[in-house]
Amino acid sequence: GDGLAEHASVGSFAKLCVELLVAGAPPRLLRQAIKAQEEELLHAHISLALADSRKADASARTGLSSPLQFPEHSLDFKLDLVSMRRASIDEGLKGEGHSALKLFKQALEALNDQAPTQAAGPSALSKLAWAMANDEARHATLASDIVEWLSHATARQHPEVVVRSGAVEVTEL
């Protein structure tokens, strides 16, 4: 995955945790959001380490290096169920869902790119991508659960979610 995007997700899930507390969400949603934040932190470390190793190889060849810059974060906590629902759809269902699809595809490509002479079984890279894809899919499911919980408070139905041609489509009902 993209290390900076994963790093930004850590802050997004921290914000979500506080928003769930403020909104009085069921404890299971809060626990799942905390777990998702921890998984995103792990994804960020893995992705950034992989990028660092590629940069180190390139720097060794070219003699150039560049510092890693993290995006600035700002958090605003308020009780806004409509905004929480919109963020769950955009960042959760669509964003995490797209990340899951992308990582599942990368895992399959890594598996297919393995040389036939390599030891039997999937490569470390394909296993890592598959595990991260499962995490991202679980995060999209968490978003769906939050939207379902909020549907009662916002009087809005759960949107229709369809995966078509490698993209996550969400249609409001």
Backbone as CSV, one residue per row, in Angstrom:
resi,resn,N_x,N_y,N_z,CA_x,CA_y,CA_z,C_x,C_y,C_z
1,GLY,0.823,-1.202,0.000,0.000,0.000,0.000,0.853,1.247,0.000
2,ASP,0.214,2.378,-0.089,0.875,3.673,-0.077,1.103,4.073,1.381
3,GLY,2.363,4.168,1.779,2.706,4.442,3.173,2.124,5.729,3.719
4,LEU,2.135,6.806,2.908,1.593,8.078,3.393,0.079,8.005,3.558
5,ALA,-0.597,7.311,2.655,-2.051,7.153,2.790,-2.377,6.315,4.018
6,GLU,-1.588,5.270,4.251,-1.804,4.436,5.443,-1.555,5.258,6.700
7,HIS,-0.519,6.100,6.668,-0.211,6.952,7.811,-1.359,7.916,8.075
8,ALA,-1.929,8.500,7.028,-3.057,9.415,7.184,-4.276,8.681,7.762
9,SER,-4.422,7.398,7.415,-5.547,6.612,7.930,-5.470,6.422,9.439
10,VAL,-4.268,6.401,9.988,-4.118,6.270,11.431,-4.826,7.447,12.113
11,GLY,-4.579,8.658,11.613,-5.237,9.847,12.155,-6.739,9.827,11.925
12,SER,-7.156,9.341,10.757,-8.593,9.264,10.460,-9.309,8.323,11.418
13,PHE,-8.675,7.186,11.713,-9.305,6.251,12.649,-9.262,6.783,14.083
14,ALA,-8.234,7.558,14.436,-8.206,8.188,15.767,-9.393,9.141,15.898
15,LYS,-9.627,9.918,14.861,-10.770,10.841,14.851,-12.075,10.068,14.928
16,LEU,-12.174,8.996,14.174,-13.392,8.183,14.183,-13.668,7.646,15.584
17,CYS,-12.631,7.194,16.277,-12.813,6.658,17.635,-13.442,7.694,18.554
18,VAL,-12.939,8.926,18.517,-13.489,9.973,19.370,-14.915,10.315,18.932
19,GLU,-15.152,10.383,17.619,-16.505,10.683,17.129,-17.497,9.599,17.545
20,LEU,-17.068,8.339,17.530,-17.940,7.254,17.972,-18.263,7.398,19.458
21,LEU,-17.269,7.787,20.254,-17.506,8.024,21.686,-18.507,9.156,21.894
22,VAL,-18.306,10.261,21.181,-19.180,11.425,21.306,-20.605,11.070,20.891
23,ALA,-20.746,10.220,19.874,-22.068,9.858,19.347,-22.738,8.744,20.153
24,GLY,-22.014,8.170,21.114,-22.597,7.098,21.921,-22.735,5.786,21.166
25,ALA,-21.776,5.500,20.300,-21.808,4.275,19.488,-21.672,3.033,20.364
26,PRO,-22.164,1.914,19.877,-22.006,0.659,20.615,-20.519,0.331,20.799
27,PRO,-20.152,-0.249,21.938,-18.748,-0.569,22.214,-18.081,-1.419,21.133
28,ARG,-18.809,-2.321,20.487,-18.200,-3.175,19.461,-17.673,-2.347,18.292
29,LEU,-18.383,-1.252,17.933,-17.903,-0.391,16.843,-16.632,0.337,17.261
30,LEU,-16.587,0.792,18.508,-15.398,1.470,19.004,-14.206,0.504,19.037
31,ARG,-14.417,-0.713,19.517,-13.331,-1.704,19.546,-12.812,-1.994,18.135
32,GLN,-13.723,-2.122,17.180,-13.315,-2.397,15.798,-12.545,-1.214,15.213
33,ALA,-12.949,0.009,15.545,-12.246,1.198,15.052,-10.843,1.289,15.656
34,ILE,-10.713,0.947,16.936,-9.392,0.950,17.582,-8.487,-0.094,16.917
35,LYS,-9.030,-1.283,16.679,-8.255,-2.330,16.013,-7.847,-1.885,14.602
36,ALA,-8.760,-1.229,13.885,-8.459,-0.753,12.534,-7.329,0.284,12.572
37,GLN,-7.353,1.153,13.578,-6.292,2.158,13.710,-4.942,1.468,13.913
38,GLU,-4.907,0.456,14.765,-3.663,-0.292,14.995,-3.193,-0.979,13.713
39,GLU,-4.137,-1.535,12.940,-3.768,-2.194,11.685,-3.217,-1.190,10.684
40,GLU,-3.826,0.005,10.621,-3.324,1.027,9.696,-1.917,1.483,10.081
41,LEU,-1.639,1.541,11.375,-0.290,1.893,11.820,0.707,0.840,11.355
42,LEU,0.341,-0.420,11.489,1.199,-1.501,11.005,1.372,-1.411,9.487
43,HIS,0.275,-1.156,8.762,0.359,-1.014,7.301,1.299,0.123,6.926
44,ALA,1.213,1.242,7.658,2.084,2.386,7.369,3.550,2.011,7.564
45,HIS,3.842,1.332,8.666,5.231,0.920,8.927,5.734,-0.017,7.836
46,ILE,4.913,-0.972,7.447,5.313,-1.933,6.406,5.512,-1.219,5.077
47,SER,4.528,-0.410,4.675,4.594,0.274,3.385,5.773,1.234,3.314
48,LEU,5.998,1.972,4.396,7.112,2.920,4.415,8.451,2.193,4.425
49,ALA,8.531,1.065,5.114,9.777,0.283,5.118,10.064,-0.266,3.726
50,LEU,9.034,-0.753,3.039,9.228,-1.250,1.673,9.662,-0.118,0.753
51,ALA,9.025,1.047,0.892,9.400,2.202,0.071,10.820,2.643,0.395
52,ASP,11.175,2.632,1.694,12.533,3.001,2.112,13.577,2.076,1.500
53,SER,13.280,0.774,1.476,14.254,-0.162,0.923,14.430,0.075,-0.570
54,ARG,13.328,0.402,-1.260,13.439,0.715,-2.698,14.217,2.015,-2.897
55,LYS,13.943,3.017,-2.035,14.667,4.291,-2.137,16.141,4.110,-1.805
56,ALA,16.431,3.262,-0.810,17.831,3.013,-0.436,18.573,2.377,-1.602
57,ASP,17.926,1.442,-2.280,18.542,0.828,-3.463,18.782,1.876,-4.540
58,ALA,17.786,2.734,-4.788,17.924,3.779,-5.808,18.975,4.801,-5.393
59,SER,18.993,5.167,-4.093,19.977,6.137,-3.605,21.387,5.591,-3.736
60,ALA,21.540,4.308,-3.474,22.865,3.696,-3.595,23.344,3.756,-5.044
61,ARG,22.414,3.583,-5.973,22.775,3.620,-7.390,23.040,5.043,-7.860
62,THR,22.239,6.027,-7.378,22.352,7.395,-7.886,23.121,8.323,-6.954
63,GLY,23.283,7.919,-5.692,23.951,8.785,-4.728,23.027,9.873,-4.178
64,LEU,21.743,9.809,-4.488,20.783,10.817,-4.027,19.853,10.219,-2.976
65,SER,19.392,11.034,-2.054,18.385,10.591,-1.099,17.444,11.755,-0.823
66,SER,16.235,11.434,-0.399,15.276,12.491,-0.071,14.594,12.148,1.246
67,PRO,14.351,13.165,2.082,13.691,12.903,3.366,12.214,12.574,3.150
68,LEU,11.679,11.753,4.017,10.274,11.382,3.956,9.458,12.450,4.661
69,GLN,8.428,12.951,4.002,7.585,13.991,4.579,6.196,13.423,4.837
70,PHE,5.702,13.616,6.043,4.364,13.164,6.402,3.377,14.309,6.243
71,PRO,2.145,13.976,5.849,1.139,15.040,5.716,0.722,15.567,7.086
72,GLU,0.367,16.833,7.131,-0.110,17.444,8.365,-1.517,16.943,8.670
73,HIS,-1.820,16.758,9.950,-3.146,16.305,10.366,-3.799,17.363,11.236
74,SER,-5.101,17.474,11.114,-5.863,18.331,12.007,-7.161,17.606,12.329
75,LEU,-7.536,17.621,13.597,-8.726,16.900,14.030,-9.725,17.869,14.635
76,ASP,-10.994,17.695,14.250,-12.079,18.522,14.764,-13.160,17.565,15.256
77,PHE,-13.464,17.611,16.535,-14.437,16.678,17.116,-15.757,17.380,17.384
78,LYS,-16.813,16.851,16.768,-18.147,17.394,17.012,-19.167,16.303,16.733
79,LEU,-20.341,16.481,17.277,-21.420,15.530,17.042,-22.132,15.941,15.760
80,ASP,-21.801,15.256,14.688,-22.402,15.529,13.380,-22.598,14.182,12.695
81,LEU,-23.758,13.581,12.944,-24.023,12.230,12.452,-24.086,12.166,10.930
82,VAL,-24.564,13.233,10.308,-24.634,13.255,8.840,-23.216,13.243,8.251
83,SER,-22.316,14.048,8.816,-20.925,14.064,8.340,-20.230,12.734,8.628
84,MET,-20.527,12.146,9.797,-19.932,10.851,10.130,-20.390,9.794,9.126
85,ARG,-21.657,9.849,8.758,-22.196,8.900,7.779,-21.511,9.098,6.428
86,ARG,-21.381,10.357,5.995,-20.754,10.668,4.699,-19.302,10.180,4.697
87,ALA,-18.568,10.431,5.783,-17.172,9.991,5.870,-17.088,8.463,5.864
88,SER,-18.031,7.813,6.521,-18.025,6.342,6.533,-18.238,5.791,5.128
89,ILE,-19.073,6.468,4.358,-19.303,6.035,2.973,-18.072,6.337,2.119
90,ASP,-17.600,7.595,2.161,-16.501,8.007,1.281,-15.161,7.372,1.661
91,GLU,-14.796,7.489,2.944,-13.487,6.990,3.375,-13.509,5.497,3.668
92,GLY,-14.647,5.020,4.190,-14.737,3.622,4.591,-15.152,2.700,3.474
93,LEU,-16.423,2.817,3.059,-16.917,1.917,2.016,-16.127,2.065,0.722
94,LYS,-15.974,3.317,0.265,-15.272,3.541,-1.008,-13.750,3.449,-0.847
95,GLY,-13.187,4.229,0.077,-11.727,4.293,0.218,-11.101,2.982,0.664
96,GLU,-11.582,2.449,1.788,-11.031,1.184,2.299,-11.386,0.035,1.353
97,GLY,-12.597,0.091,0.779,-12.995,-0.943,-0.179,-12.090,-0.951,-1.395
98,HIS,-11.774,0.232,-1.913,-10.864,0.327,-3.063,-9.474,-0.178,-2.685
99,SER,-9.002,0.187,-1.503,-7.682,-0.284,-1.051,-7.646,-1.802,-0.960
100,ALA,-8.725,-2.389,-0.450,-8.793,-3.857,-0.352,-8.708,-4.482,-1.733
101,LEU,-9.482,-3.966,-2.681,-9.457,-4.521,-4.041,-8.068,-4.403,-4.668
102,LYS,-7.446,-3.246,-4.477,-6.109,-3.001,-5.037,-5.084,-3.971,-4.436
103,LEU,-5.154,-4.179,-3.122,-4.205,-5.084,-2.467,-4.463,-6.542,-2.820
104,PHE,-5.746,-6.935,-2.954,-6.035,-8.311,-3.392,-5.443,-8.532,-4.788
105,LYS,-5.586,-7.537,-5.649,-5.032,-7.635,-7.010,-3.503,-7.745,-6.963
106,GLN,-2.863,-6.922,-6.120,-1.401,-6.980,-5.983,-0.953,-8.341,-5.465
107,ALA,-1.713,-8.900,-4.521,-1.366,-10.216,-3.971,-1.436,-11.281,-5.060
108,LEU,-2.482,-11.233,-5.857,-2.627,-12.217,-6.942,-1.550,-12.032,-8.004
109,GLU,-1.220,-10.777,-8.315,-0.156,-10.514,-9.294,1.185,-11.013,-8.775
110,ALA,1.474,-10.779,-7.497,2.734,-11.250,-6.909,2.795,-12.770,-6.940
111,LEU,1.666,-13.394,-6.698,1.595,-14.854,-6.733,1.818,-15.371,-8.145
112,ASN,1.206,-14.710,-9.120,1.357,-15.125,-10.516,2.743,-14.825,-11.076
113,ASP,3.422,-13.814,-10.515,4.755,-13.433,-11.004,5.868,-14.293,-10.434
114,GLN,5.527,-15.163,-9.483,6.543,-16.029,-8.894,7.164,-16.917,-9.949
115,ALA,8.459,-17.032,-9.880,9.151,-17.929,-10.814,8.788,-19.369,-10.473
116,PRO,8.560,-20.209,-11.494,8.188,-21.596,-11.229,9.251,-22.363,-10.436
117,THR,10.487,-21.883,-10.456,11.558,-22.576,-9.746,11.583,-22.248,-8.252
118,GLN,10.811,-21.222,-7.833,10.791,-20.870,-6.419,10.097,-21.973,-5.621
119,ALA,10.372,-21.961,-4.337,9.755,-22.957,-3.448,8.236,-22.897,-3.564
120,ALA,7.598,-24.024,-3.337,6.136,-24.081,-3.422,5.519,-23.152,-2.385
121,GLY,4.368,-22.604,-2.717,3.661,-21.724,-1.792,3.811,-20.276,-2.190
122,PRO,2.939,-19.438,-1.650,2.956,-18.021,-2.010,4.189,-17.296,-1.469
123,SER,4.598,-16.255,-2.178,5.746,-15.457,-1.752,5.376,-14.620,-0.532
124,ALA,6.395,-14.127,0.147,6.166,-13.277,1.322,5.395,-12.025,0.924
125,LEU,5.713,-11.463,-0.246,5.033,-10.246,-0.694,3.553,-10.513,-0.971
126,SER,3.241,-11.648,-1.596,1.828,-11.942,-1.861,1.079,-12.208,-0.554
127,LYS,1.721,-12.868,0.404,1.072,-13.110,1.706,0.816,-11.794,2.441
128,LEU,1.795,-10.901,2.392,1.671,-9.604,3.054,0.547,-8.788,2.423
129,ALA,0.521,-8.725,1.094,-0.536,-7.974,0.408,-1.910,-8.578,0.705
130,TRP,-1.987,-9.917,0.742,-3.265,-10.585,1.023,-3.748,-10.257,2.434
131,ALA,-2.835,-10.296,3.408,-3.198,-9.988,4.801,-3.664,-8.535,4.929
132,MET,-2.948,-7.616,4.286,-3.335,-6.208,4.346,-4.673,-5.986,3.641
133,ALA,-4.916,-6.709,2.544,-6.194,-6.595,1.835,-7.346,-7.046,2.724
134,ASN,-7.135,-8.120,3.469,-8.173,-8.589,4.393,-8.454,-7.548,5.474
135,ASP,-7.398,-6.890,5.968,-7.591,-5.825,6.956,-8.433,-4.694,6.357
136,GLU,-8.065,-4.263,5.143,-8.789,-3.162,4.501,-10.250,-3.548,4.247
137,ALA,-10.490,-4.796,3.861,-11.867,-5.263,3.645,-12.646,-5.229,4.966
138,ARG,-11.982,-5.585,6.062,-12.620,-5.533,7.378,-12.937,-4.079,7.752
139,HIS,-12.063,-3.143,7.370,-12.304,-1.728,7.652,-13.517,-1.228,6.852
140,ALA,-13.658,-1.692,5.614,-14.836,-1.330,4.811,-16.099,-1.898,5.450
141,THR,-15.997,-3.104,5.997,-17.143,-3.706,6.691,-17.490,-2.900,7.934
142,LEU,-16.478,-2.419,8.658,-16.719,-1.552,9.811,-17.483,-0.304,9.369
143,ALA,-17.067,0.281,8.258,-17.770,1.466,7.743,-19.231,1.143,7.448
144,SER,-19.461,-0.018,6.863,-20.837,-0.442,6.581,-21.633,-0.598,7.872
145,ASP,-21.004,-1.169,8.892,-21.666,-1.329,10.193,-21.990,0.030,10.823
146,ILE,-21.087,0.993,10.669,-21.322,2.336,11.214,-22.471,3.003,10.474
147,VAL,-22.487,2.874,9.147,-23.579,3.450,8.357,-24.909,2.811,8.765
148,GLU,-24.892,1.504,8.984,-26.108,0.806,9.413,-26.569,1.335,10.776
149,TRP,-25.639,1.482,11.720,-25.974,2.007,13.042,-26.518,3.431,12.931
150,LEU,-25.885,4.249,12.075,-26.318,5.634,11.910,-27.635,5.757,11.149
151,SER,-28.014,4.731,10.405,-29.241,4.814,9.613,-30.449,5.059,10.502
152,HIS,-30.398,4.579,11.716,-31.506,4.801,12.650,-31.549,6.260,13.111
153,ALA,-30.370,6.825,13.375,-30.309,8.198,13.881,-30.526,9.238,12.781
154,THR,-30.151,8.918,11.549,-30.249,9.896,10.465,-31.467,9.663,9.574
155,ALA,-32.241,8.620,9.873,-33.429,8.276,9.082,-33.093,8.086,7.602
156,ARG,-31.906,7.540,7.327,-31.483,7.252,5.945,-31.235,5.765,5.839
157,GLN,-31.623,5.184,4.719,-31.380,3.767,4.504,-29.905,3.520,4.225
158,HIS,-29.494,2.281,4.455,-28.130,1.880,4.108,-28.003,1.937,2.593
159,PRO,-26.924,2.541,2.074,-26.775,2.628,0.620,-26.494,1.255,0.003
160,GLU,-26.732,1.155,-1.286,-26.395,-0.059,-2.020,-24.917,0.011,-2.385
161,VAL,-24.179,-1.050,-2.094,-22.743,-1.101,-2.382,-22.509,-2.219,-3.382
162,VAL,-21.853,-1.873,-4.502,-21.582,-2.839,-5.558,-20.122,-2.701,-5.972
163,VAL,-19.460,-3.834,-6.171,-18.105,-3.829,-6.718,-18.242,-4.196,-8.193
164,ARG,-17.818,-3.284,-9.045,-17.969,-3.473,-10.483,-16.688,-3.008,-11.180
165,SER,-16.109,-3.873,-11.977,-14.898,-3.546,-12.746,-13.786,-3.013,-11.843
166,GLY,-13.620,-3.620,-10.680,-12.534,-3.237,-9.786,-12.750,-1.947,-9.033
167,ALA,-13.983,-1.416,-9.063,-14.274,-0.169,-8.344,-15.448,-0.410,-7.392
168,VAL,-15.437,0.335,-6.302,-16.529,0.255,-5.324,-17.509,1.380,-5.646
169,GLU,-18.748,1.012,-5.926,-19.791,1.995,-6.235,-20.813,1.991,-5.096
170,VAL,-21.179,3.192,-4.633,-22.147,3.329,-3.551,-23.286,4.210,-4.060
171,THR,-24.501,3.664,-3.966,-25.687,4.386,-4.426,-26.630,4.599,-3.244
172,GLU,-26.974,5.860,-2.998,-27.930,6.178,-1.942,-29.306,5.720,-2.363
173,LEU,-30.044,5.146,-1.430,-31.398,4.676,-1.712,-32.419,5.679,-1.239
